[in-house]
Amino acid sequence: MKGLTLKPIVSAMALAIALGGCSAQQGSSQEAEVAPNVVAQRIIDNNANNPFFKPYDTFLGMPDFDKIKPEHYLPAFKAGIAQHKAEIQAIIDNPAAPTFANTIEAMEFSGDLTTKVASVFYNLTSADTNEQLQAISKEVSPMLSAAGDDILLNDKLFKRVKAVYDQRDSLTLNTAQQKLLEDTYKSFTRGGANLSDADKVKLRALNEKIGKLSLEFGDNLLAETNAFELVIDNAADLKGLPQDVINTAAQTAEKKGHSGKWVFTTQRPSITPFLTYADNRELREKIYKGYIERGNNDNANDNKKILAQMAALRAERAQLMGYKSHAHFVLEERTAKTPENVYGLLDKVWPAALGQAKAEVAVMQKLIDEEGGNFKLAAWDWWYYADKIRVAKYSFNEQETRPYFSLENTLKGVFYTANRLYGITVKERTDLPKYNDEVRTWEVYDKDGSLMAIFLGDYYVRDSKRGGAWANSYRQQYRMHGVESKPIIVNVLNYPRPVGDEPALLTFDEASTLFHEFGHALHAMLSDVEYRSQAGTSVPRDYVEFPSQVMENWMTQPEVLAQFAKHYKTGEVIPQSLVEKIQAASKFNQGFATVEYMAATKLDLDWHTLSDVEPKDAAKFEADSLSKMGLIEEIAPRYRSTYFSHIFSGGYSAGYYSYLWSDILGADAFEAFKENGIFDKATADAFRNNVLSQGGSEDPMLLYKQFRGKEAGIEPLLRSRGLLAK
């Protein structure tokens, strides 16, 4: 549960389907009368210097970031869409009878230019955006999803796909090919291919509205996040804060035009230490409310009406497609299958987690009373008093861990773990293209010494980057067109920058996030599949977090800590006594951590199991949802509706439960490593061969059982969180 992880861009068709939240008519009426291949060529001829229109003259074909300018995207998207349209038309016009090769594979092999452009554009709109890119996104996104609709709602194309699908039992296809055929057919039926002409028009209109609202939601949230500043000009108000946090706040103030003061923001690296250590309760309340009221301030960036409209439109679209709700539509394609199954899982974990959270409240209130505090514990007090209890109970202050987890050393720990498990080695390059000067790049070599991938790391918080942490791809691994595509994978995080001569120092939790996101990177880099749409992390949303959840476990192993957790000044390995404190404290505050996450999960499902197609009063709906689940007032959901970007501007609608679902798999899978040895070669090979390398080429739960030999149980997760009844 580390933050947003974006599903990679796998193909132009898959991208258009993923963006199928919006639709619009593309091109001018004059262009519509011209053959699409002619349109594409005209655009290319008129933009000779556009770097997207020729192979990148770079190492391993990395995007040529230095040459790519904002003005290049729109013509490249238009040319790519036109090319893709021509390729699809050629499939439709093929006089030969439909076959797997001339229809299914031909579709899979189409859309290269669109994929090339989109993989750069959508990575940058997340990691290094600006007003120009945001404006282009508003124009491009409807064009792309209109192109997706044009594919999925094309009767002649669907007729060819269905002809191949109907003879699937008599075809000689391998497992991956069978999966590609089934997924392609489902994408059409779920994309509206069986609808009447009138309902297809309705679907396009719904997609267009939803997509535009999603973009607006994300832009509003970014503006709200960047707008809030807690400016402190009295040093006394910094009491309790560690010096490195104070130094970072001074650096932020300088950058934001408040020289000589200190500025804290609602970005996680800023707000979390303030809530944890600042003695000033009034200021803790101010920054906390600044965070949880984002998008809920009745201003130009308010998101309440937007999200309520989105939920209603999603419900209407699902019912048009024959489903009870948006959640029923979404979960059909996930390993969970139905919202009832997800609610069932949550109901198994919720009572124990809520009971533990209430016990944690009692302990903190007791401490407040003992200290003479004449107030009731509030949500903005939780981090502060939880830390006090952690220190008192375990003699553990997370700040003690910072000197041992410099970013540089933690990266070494990540690479060490990957090497021990899979034989991977890395070599940093400083001469490769990068989209921001802060980005770092590495060549990644497989155990046989062959170059396997390029890995990019983008680690520091900045205003042009959305919050959270994620992994994505600039190019996926696949074997198509007779070539082996080497993946180019990026991890994006939001750590505080180094201050002065000191390196970037991470808390234990921040270091764990680095391991988590590299788990996603490994899933993408160790991919070994034929088709682009099945590569790497192209798996159901509630499975994609599983490999990354597993990877986190090595972070806490003494054998691994001894390799990299070294004091940045003295080189001293983290003391065993501190490791024992970390391990003892690892189950502390798990009631809070589990409840705040699950509350957001339940809120997501409540929004998306709606069958009412009239927009709700967002504030009342959220309040009723939280009341129904019995959430205590001392805890807010990890994401309230108005800033729940995962579900309203990301890909997690009706799917935020995925982290818990994947964590069950992750906890169960790591049991195999604990049973056989955390670096046992046979276990690591089995995990690589059955999980990491297979991507979406086979049913994921079948792959899991092939690795584990059984279905996953919930007990390892409850045990790891200290939630099993004693």
C-alpha positions in Angstrom: 0.0 0.0 0.0 2.7 2.4 -1.0 0.9 4.7 -3.4 -0.3 4.8 -6.9 1.2 2.4 -9.3 0.3 3.1 -12.9 -0.5 0.3 -15.3 2.1 0.5 -18.1 1.2 1.6 -21.6 1.2 -1.8 -23.4 -0.2 -1.1 -26.8 -2.0 1.6 -28.7 -5.2 -0.4 -28.6 -4.9 -1.2 -24.9 -4.1 2.5 -24.2 -7.2 3.6 -26.1 -9.3 1.1 -24.1 -7.8 2.2 -20.9 -8.5 5.8 -21.7 -12.0 4.8 -22.9 -13.4 7.1 -20.3 -13.9 9.8 -23.0 -14.7 10.1 -26.6 -14.9 12.8 -29.2 -14.9 13.1 -32.9 -11.4 13.4 -34.1 -9.9 15.4 -37.0 -11.7 17.8 -39.3 -14.4 17.0 -41.8 -11.9 17.5 -44.5 -9.5 14.9 -43.0 -12.3 12.4 -42.5 -12.7 12.2 -46.3 -9.0 11.4 -46.9 -7.6 7.9 -46.4 -6.1 7.7 -42.9 -2.7 6.6 -44.2 -2.6 9.7 -46.4 -3.5 11.9 -43.4 -0.7 10.3 -41.3 1.9 10.8 -44.1 0.9 14.4 -44.6 1.4 15.1 -40.9 4.8 13.4 -40.9 5.9 15.2 -44.0 4.9 18.6 -42.5 6.8 17.8 -39.3 10.2 16.6 -40.5 11.9 17.6 -37.2 9.5 15.8 -35.0 11.6 13.2 -33.1 8.6 10.8 -32.8 8.6 10.3 -36.6 12.0 8.5 -36.8 13.8 6.0 -34.7 15.5 7.5 -31.6 19.2 7.9 -32.3 20.0 6.8 -28.7 21.3 3.9 -26.7 18.8 1.0 -26.8 16.3 3.4 -28.4 15.6 5.4 -25.3 13.3 8.3 -25.8 15.2 11.3 -26.9 14.0 13.6 -24.2 16.3 16.5 -25.1 14.7 16.8 -28.5 11.1 16.1 -27.5 9.2 19.4 -27.1 5.6 20.0 -26.1 4.7 21.1 -29.7 5.7 17.6 -31.0 3.0 15.6 -29.1 -0.2 16.7 -30.8 1.0 16.1 -34.4 2.5 12.8 -33.4 -0.7 11.7 -31.7 -2.7 12.7 -34.8 -0.3 10.8 -37.1 -0.3 7.8 -34.8 -4.1 7.6 -34.6 -4.4 7.9 -38.4 -1.8 5.2 -38.9 -3.5 2.9 -36.5 -6.8 3.6 -38.2 -5.3 2.6 -41.5 -3.8 -0.6 -40.0 -7.2 -1.5 -38.5 -8.9 -0.8 -41.9 -6.5 -3.1 -43.6 -7.4 -5.9 -41.2 -11.1 -5.3 -42.0 -10.5 -5.2 -45.7 -8.4 -8.3 -45.8 -10.3 -10.7 -48.3 -8.8 -13.8 -46.6 -10.9 -15.6 -44.0 -10.3 -14.4 -40.5 -7.4 -16.2 -38.7 -5.5 -15.7 -35.5 -2.6 -14.3 -37.5 -4.4 -12.0 -39.8 -6.8 -10.6 -37.3 -5.8 -11.1 -33.6 -2.1 -10.8 -34.1 -2.4 -8.1 -36.7 -4.4 -6.0 -34.2 -1.8 -6.7 -31.5 1.0 -5.6 -33.9 -0.7 -2.3 -34.8 -0.5 1.1 -33.3 3.3 1.4 -32.8 3.5 5.1 -33.3 0.7 5.9 -30.9 2.3 3.6 -28.3 5.6 5.4 -28.8 4.2 8.8 -28.2 1.8 7.9 -25.4 4.5 6.1 -23.4 6.5 9.4 -23.2 3.6 11.8 -22.9 1.6 10.0 -20.1 4.7 9.3 -18.1 5.7 13.0 -18.1 2.2 14.2 -17.3 2.5 12.2 -14.1 6.2 12.8 -13.3 7.1 16.2 -14.8 4.0 18.0 -15.9 3.4 21.6 -16.8 0.5 23.7 -18.0 1.3 22.9 -21.7 1.2 19.2 -21.1 -2.0 19.5 -19.1 -3.6 21.5 -21.9 -2.5 18.9 -24.5 -3.8 16.1 -22.4 -7.3 17.6 -22.4 -7.2 17.7 -26.2 -5.5 14.3 -26.8 -7.3 12.1 -24.3 -10.7 12.4 -26.1 -8.9 11.7 -29.5 -7.3 8.5 -28.2 -10.4 7.1 -26.6 -12.5 8.0 -29.6 -10.0 5.9 -31.6 -10.5 3.2 -29.0 -14.3 3.4 -29.4 -13.9 3.3 -33.2 -12.1 0.0 -32.8 -14.3 -1.6 -30.2 -17.6 -0.5 -31.7 -16.7 -1.5 -35.3 -19.1 -4.2 -36.4 -17.0 -5.4 -39.3 -13.9 -5.8 -37.1 -15.8 -7.5 -34.3 -17.2 -9.9 -36.9 -13.7 -11.0 -37.8 -12.7 -11.3 -34.1 -15.8 -13.3 -33.3 -15.2 -15.6 -36.2 -11.7 -16.5 -34.8 -13.0 -16.7 -31.3 -15.9 -19.1 -32.3 -13.4 -21.6 -33.7 -11.0 -21.3 -30.7 -11.4 -24.9 -29.7 -10.2 -26.2 -33.1 -7.2 -23.8 -33.4 -3.7 -24.9 -32.5 -2.8 -22.1 -30.1 -0.4 -22.0 -27.2 -1.4 -20.7 -23.8 -0.4 -17.1 -24.5 -2.2 -17.1 -27.8 -5.3 -18.5 -26.3 -5.2 -15.8 -23.6 -4.7 -13.1 -26.2 -7.7 -14.3 -28.3 -9.9 -14.5 -25.2 -8.8 -11.1 -23.9 -9.3 -9.5 -27.4 -12.8 -10.9 -27.7 -13.7 -9.7 -24.2 -12.4 -6.3 -24.8 -14.9 -5.9 -27.7 -17.8 -7.3 -25.8 -17.0 -5.2 -22.8 -16.3 -2.2 -25.0 -19.9 -2.3 -26.4 -19.6 -4.4 -29.5 -22.9 -6.1 -28.9 -24.8 -2.9 -28.2 -27.4 -1.5 -30.6 -26.4 1.4 -32.7 -28.4 3.8 -30.5 -26.7 2.4 -27.4 -23.3 2.7 -29.0 -24.0 6.4 -29.4 -24.9 6.6 -25.7 -21.7 4.8 -24.7 -19.5 7.2 -26.7 -21.2 10.1 -25.0 -20.8 8.6 -21.5 -17.2 7.8 -22.2 -16.5 11.4 -23.3 -18.1 12.9 -20.2 -16.3 10.5 -17.8 -12.9 11.1 -19.4 -13.2 14.9 -19.3 -14.4 14.8 -15.6 -11.4 12.6 -14.7 -8.9 15.0 -16.2 -10.6 17.9 -14.4 -10.5 16.0 -11.1 -6.8 15.4 -11.4 -5.9 19.0 -12.4 -8.0 20.3 -9.5 -6.2 18.1 -7.0 -2.8 19.1 -8.2 -3.7 22.7 -7.9 -5.1 22.2 -4.4 -2.1 20.3 -3.3 0.3 23.0 -4.6 -1.8 25.8 -3.2 -1.5 24.9 0.5 1.4 26.3 2.5 1.9 26.3 6.2 4.3 29.2 6.6 6.0 29.4 10.0 8.0 32.5 10.9 8.4 31.8 14.6 11.1 29.2 15.5 9.3 28.3 18.7 6.6 26.7 16.5 9.1 24.2 15.2 9.6 22.7 18.7 9.7 18.9 18.5 10.7 18.7 14.8 14.0 17.0 13.9 16.7 19.2 12.5 16.7 17.6 9.1 12.9 18.2 8.8 13.5 21.9 9.8 16.2 22.2 7.2 14.0 20.8 4.5 11.2 23.2 5.4 13.7 26.1 5.2 14.7 24.9 1.8 11.1 24.7 0.7 10.4 28.2 2.0 13.4 29.6 0.0 12.1 27.9 -3.1 8.5 29.3 -2.6 9.6 32.9 -1.9 9.5 32.9 1.9 13.2 33.4 2.6 14.1 33.2 6.3 10.9 31.2 7.2 9.8 27.6 7.1 7.2 26.1 4.9 5.4 22.8 5.2 3.0 21.4 2.5 0.5 18.6 2.1 3.0 16.5 0.3 3.6 13.3 2.3 7.4 13.9 2.9 6.4 17.3 4.5 3.1 16.7 6.3 3.9 13.3 7.8 7.0 14.4 9.9 5.1 17.6 10.9 2.1 15.6 12.2 4.5 13.1 13.9 6.9 15.5 15.7 5.5 19.0 15.9 4.5 19.9 19.5 2.2 22.7 18.3 -1.2 21.1 18.3 -2.9 24.0 16.7 -0.5 23.9 13.7 -0.9 20.1 13.5 -4.7 20.7 13.1 -4.2 23.3 10.5 -2.0 21.3 8.2 -4.0 18.1 8.7 -7.2 19.9 7.7 -5.4 21.5 4.8 -4.6 17.9 3.6 -8.0 16.3 4.2 -10.0 19.2 2.8 -8.3 19.2 -0.6 -10.9 19.5 -3.3 -13.5 20.2 -0.7 -13.2 24.0 -0.3 -16.1 25.2 -2.5 -13.7 27.1 -4.7 -12.7 26.8 -8.4 -10.9 23.5 -7.6 -13.7 21.8 -5.8 -14.1 18.2 -6.8 -17.4 17.2 -5.1 -19.8 17.7 -8.0 -17.2 16.2 -10.4 -16.8 13.0 -8.6 -20.5 12.6 -7.9 -21.1 13.0 -11.6 -18.4 10.5 -12.5 -19.9 7.9 -10.1 -23.4 8.4 -11.6 -22.1 8.2 -15.2 -20.1 5.1 -14.4 -23.2 3.5 -13.0 -25.2 4.5 -16.1 -22.5 3.1 -18.4 -22.4 -0.2 -16.5 -26.1 -0.6 -16.7 -26.0 0.2 -20.4 -23.5 -2.7 -20.7 -25.8 -5.0 -18.8 -24.2 -4.9 -15.4 -25.7 -4.0 -12.0 -23.0 -1.5 -11.2 -19.6 -0.1 -12.2 -18.0 -2.4 -9.6 -19.7 -5.5 -11.1 -18.4 -4.5 -14.5 -14.8 -3.8 -13.3 -14.4 -6.8 -11.1 -15.5 -9.3 -13.7 -12.0 -9.0 -15.1 -10.2 -9.1 -11.8 -9.2 -12.1 -9.7 -11.8 -11.1 -7.1 -14.6 -11.4 -9.7 -17.4 -9.7 -7.8 -17.8 -6.8 -5.3 -19.5 -9.3 -3.0 -16.3 -11.2 -2.8 -14.3 -8.1 -1.9 -16.8 -7.0 0.7 -16.5 -10.5 2.1 -12.8 -10.2 2.4 -13.0 -6.8 4.0 -15.5 -8.1 6.5 -13.1 -10.8 7.6 -10.3 -8.2 8.3 -12.3 -5.2 9.4 -13.5 -6.3 12.9 -10.0 -7.2 14.1 -8.5 -4.1 12.6 -11.1 -1.8 14.0 -10.9 -3.4 17.4 -7.1 -3.0 17.4 -7.5 0.7 16.4 -9.9 1.3 19.2 -7.4 -0.2 21.6 -4.8 2.1 20.2 -7.1 5.1 20.8 -7.5 4.1 24.5 -3.7 3.9 25.0 -3.1 7.3 23.4 -5.9 8.9 25.4 -4.5 7.5 28.6 -1.1 9.1 27.7 -2.8 12.5 26.9 -4.6 12.3 30.3 -1.4 11.4 32.1 0.4 14.4 30.6 -2.4 16.7 31.8 -3.8 17.3 28.3 -7.3 18.6 28.7 -8.6 17.4 25.3 -9.9 14.3 23.5 -7.6 12.6 21.0 -8.3 14.0 17.5 -7.3 12.7 14.1 -4.4 15.3 13.9 -3.0 14.0 17.1 -2.7 10.3 16.0 0.8 10.4 14.5 2.2 12.5 17.3 1.0 10.3 20.2 1.5 7.1 18.3 5.1 8.1 18.0 5.4 8.9 21.7 4.0 5.4 22.6 6.3 3.8 20.0 9.2 5.4 21.7 8.0 4.5 25.2 7.0 1.0 24.4 9.7 -0.1 22.1 12.4 2.6 22.8 12.1 3.2 19.0 12.0 6.5 17.2 11.8 6.1 13.5 14.2 9.1 13.2 16.9 6.9 14.6 16.8 4.9 11.4 17.4 7.8 9.0 21.2 7.8 9.3 21.3 4.1 8.2 19.0 4.5 5.2 20.5 7.0 2.9 19.0 6.8 -0.6 22.3 5.7 -2.0 22.7 2.8 0.5 19.1 1.7 0.2 19.5 1.5 -3.6 22.5 -0.7 -3.0 20.3 -2.9 -0.8 17.6 -3.1 -3.5 20.2 -4.1 -6.1 21.8 -6.6 -3.7 18.5 -8.3 -3.1 17.7 -8.5 -6.8 21.2 -10.0 -7.4 20.9 -12.6 -4.8 17.5 -13.6 -5.9 17.8 -13.5 -9.7 21.4 -12.9 -10.5 20.7 -9.3 -11.8 23.5 -6.7 -11.9 23.3 -3.0 -12.7 25.7 -0.4 -14.1 24.8 3.3 -13.6 25.1 5.5 -16.7 25.3 9.3 -16.5 25.2 9.9 -20.3 21.8 8.5 -21.2 18.8 10.7 -22.0 16.6 11.9 -19.1 13.5 14.0 -18.8 14.7 15.8 -15.7 18.2 16.4 -14.4 17.3 14.6 -11.2 16.6 11.3 -12.9 19.2 8.5 -12.7 19.7 5.7 -15.1 21.1 2.2 -15.0 21.8 -0.6 -17.4 20.4 -3.9 -16.0 22.1 -7.2 -16.9 20.6 -10.7 -16.5 22.3 -13.6 -14.7 23.9 -14.7 -18.0 25.5 -11.2 -18.5 23.2 -10.1 -21.3 21.7 -6.6 -21.3 18.2 -7.0 -20.1 16.7 -3.5 -19.5 17.2 0.2 -18.7 16.0 1.3 -15.3 15.3 4.9 -14.4 14.9 6.3 -10.9 13.2 9.6 -10.2 13.3 10.0 -6.4 12.7 13.6 -5.3 9.5 15.6 -4.6 8.7 18.5 -6.9 5.7 20.6 -7.9 5.6 19.1 -11.4 5.1 15.6 -10.0 2.0 14.0 -8.7 2.1 12.7 -5.1 2.8 9.1 -4.2 5.1 6.5 -5.7 4.7 4.3 -8.8 6.4 2.3 -11.5 5.8 2.6 -15.2 7.3 1.8 -18.6 8.7 3.8 -21.5 8.9 0.6 -23.4 7.7 -2.9 -22.5 9.5 -6.2 -23.1 8.0 -8.3 -25.9 9.0 -10.3 -29.0 7.0 -8.9 -32.0 7.9 -7.9 -35.5 10.8 -10.3 -35.3 12.6 -8.2 -32.7 13.3 -8.5 -29.0 12.1 -5.3 -27.3 14.2 -4.5 -24.2 12.1 -2.8 -21.5 12.8 0.7 -20.2 11.3 1.0 -16.8 11.0 3.9 -14.3 10.4 4.2 -10.6 9.0 7.5 -9.5 8.9 8.5 -5.8 8.6 11.7 -3.7 11.5 11.8 -1.2 12.8 15.1 0.3 15.9 16.3 -1.5 19.3 16.3 0.2 20.0 19.4 2.4 23.5 20.9 2.5 26.2 18.3 2.4 24.1 15.5 3.8 22.7 12.8 1.5 19.0 12.1 1.1 18.1 10.2 4.3 15.0 8.0 4.4 12.9 6.7 7.2 12.5 3.0 7.5 9.0 3.2 5.9 10.4 5.3 3.0 13.2 2.8 2.4 10.6 0.1 2.4 8.7 2.0 -0.4 11.9 1.9 -2.5 11.9 -1.9 -2.2 8.2 -2.0 -3.0 8.5 0.0 -6.2 11.5 -1.9 -7.4 9.3 -5.0 -7.0 7.1 -3.5 -9.8 10.2 -2.8 -11.8 11.4 -6.4 -11.5 8.0 -7.6 -12.6 8.4 -5.5 -15.8 12.1 -6.1 -16.4 12.0 -9.9 -15.9 9.0 -10.2 -18.3 9.5 -12.9 -20.9 6.5 -12.8 -23.2 5.7 -12.7 -26.9 3.0 -10.1 -27.0 3.2 -6.4 -25.9 -0.2 -6.4 -24.3 0.8 -9.3 -22.0 4.1 -7.9 -20.9 5.3 -7.4 -17.4 2.7 -5.8 -15.1 -0.1 -6.2 -17.7 -2.1 -8.2 -15.2 -5.4 -7.7 -13.3 -5.2 -4.7 -11.0 -5.7 -6.8 -7.9 -2.7 -8.9 -8.8 -0.3 -6.2 -10.0 0.7 -5.2 -6.5 1.5 -8.7 -5.4 5.1 -8.9 -6.6 5.9 -5.5 -5.1 4.4 -6.5 -1.7 6.6 -9.6 -1.8 9.7 -7.5 -2.5 9.2 -5.4 0.6 9.8 -8.4 2.9 13.5 -8.6 2.1 14.0 -5.0 3.4 13.4 -6.2 7.0 15.7 -9.3 6.9 18.8 -9.0 9.1 20.9 -10.6 6.4 19.9 -7.9 3.9 20.0 -5.0 6.4 23.6 -5.9 7.2 24.5 -5.4 3.5 23.3 -1.8 3.1 21.8 -0.3 6.3 25.0 1.6 7.2 25.4 4.9 8.9 26.0 7.5 6.2 28.9 9.1 8.3 30.6 6.3 10.0 29.8 3.3 7.8 28.6 1.4 10.9 26.1 -1.3 10.2 22.7 -0.7 11.8 23.0 -2.1 15.3 21.2 -5.4 16.0 19.5 -3.8 18.9 17.9 -1.2 16.6 16.9 -4.0 14.2 15.2 -5.8 17.0 13.4 -2.6 17.9 12.3 -2.2 14.3 11.0 -5.8 14.2 9.3 -5.4 17.6 7.6 -2.2 16.5 6.6 -3.5 13.1 3.2 -4.6 14.3 2.6 -1.4 16.3 -0.2 0.9 15.0 -1.4 -1.7 12.6 -4.9 -1.1 13.7 -4.7 2.5 12.4 -2.8 1.6 9.3 -5.2 -1.2 8.3 -8.4 0.8 9.2 -7.5 4.0 7.3 -6.7 1.9 4.2 -9.8 -0.3 4.5 -12.0 2.8 5.1 -10.8 4.2 1.7 -11.4 0.8 0.2 -15.0 0.6 1.5 -15.6 4.1 0.3 -14.4 3.3 -3.2 -16.7 0.2 -3.3 -19.7 2.2 -1.9 -19.3 4.8 -4.7 -19.0 2.2 -7.4 -21.7 -0.3 -6.3 -24.2 2.5 -6.8 -27.0 1.7 -9.2 -28.5 5.2 -9.0 -27.7 7.2 -12.2 -28.5 10.6 -10.5 -25.5 12.3 -8.9 -25.4 12.1 -5.1 -24.6 14.8 -2.6 -20.9 13.9 -2.3 -20.4 15.1 1.2 -23.5 13.4 2.6 -22.8 10.2 0.7 -19.3 10.0 2.1 -20.5 10.8 5.6 -23.2 8.0 5.4 -20.6 5.6 4.0 -18.2 6.2 6.9 -21.0 6.0 9.4 -22.2 2.7 8.0 -18.9 1.1 8.3 -18.4 2.3 11.8 -15.3 4.3 11.3 -14.2 6.0 14.4 -13.8 9.8 14.3 -10.1 9.7 15.3 -9.3 8.2 11.9 -10.1 9.5 8.5 -10.0 7.3 5.4 -6.5 7.2 3.8 -8.2 9.1 0.9 -11.4 11.1 1.2 -13.5 11.3 -1.9 -12.4 14.7 -3.1 -8.7 13.8 -3.3 -9.1 10.1 -4.0 -7.1 10.3 -7.3 -6.7 6.5 -7.4 -10.4 6.0 -8.2 -11.4 9.3 -9.9 -8.3 10.2 -12.0 -6.3 6.9 -11.9 -7.0 3.3 -12.8 -8.3 2.0 -9.5 -12.0 2.7 -9.6 -13.7 -0.2 -7.7 -10.2 -1.5 -7.3 -8.5 0.2 -4.3 -9.0 -3.1 -2.4 -6.3 -4.5 -4.7 -3.5 -3.6 -2.3 -5.0 -5.8 0.5 -5.9 -8.5 -2.0 -2.3 -8.5 -3.3 -0.9 -8.3 0.3 -2.6 -11.6 1.1 -0.8 -13.1 -1.9 2.4 -11.4 -0.9 2.4 -12.5 2.7 1.5 -16.1 1.7 4.2 -16.2 -1.0 6.9 -15.0 1.3 6.1 -17.9 3.6 7.6 -20.1 0.9 10.9 -18.1 1.1 10.9 -18.3 4.9 10.3 -22.0 4.7 13.1 -22.7 2.2 15.5 -19.8 2.9 15.0 -16.2 1.9 17.6 -16.5 -1.0 16.8 -20.2 -1.9 17.6 -20.5 -5.6 14.8 -23.0 -6.4 12.2 -20.8 -4.7 13.4 -17.7 -6.4 13.5 -19.4 -9.8 10.0 -20.7 -9.3 8.8 -17.2 -8.4 10.5 -15.8 -11.5 9.4 -18.5 -13.8 5.8 -18.7 -12.7 5.1 -15.1 -11.7 7.5 -12.4 -12.7 8.3 -13.6 -16.2 4.7 -14.5 -17.3 3.0 -11.2 -17.2 -0.5 -11.5 -18.5 0.1 -14.5 -20.7 -1.9 -16.9 -18.4 -4.5 -16.8 -15.7 -2.7 -15.1 -12.7 -4.2 -17.3 -10.0 -3.3 -20.4 -11.9 0.3 -19.0 -12.1 0.2 -18.3 -8.3 -0.8 -21.9 -7.5 1.9 -23.2 -9.8 4.4 -21.3 -7.7 3.0 -21.9 -4.3 1.3 -25.3 -4.8 -1.8 -24.1 -3.2 -4.2 -21.1 -2.9 -3.2 -18.3 -0.6 -4.5 -18.1 2.9 -5.3 -15.0 4.9 -3.5 -16.1 8.1 0.0 -15.0 7.1 -1.3 -11.4 6.5 -3.1 -11.2 9.8 -0.1 -12.6 11.5 2.3 -10.2 9.9 0.1 -7.3 11.1 -0.5 -8.6 14.5 -4.2 -8.9 14.0 -4.6 -12.6 14.8 -6.4 -13.2 18.1 -4.0 -14.3 20.8 
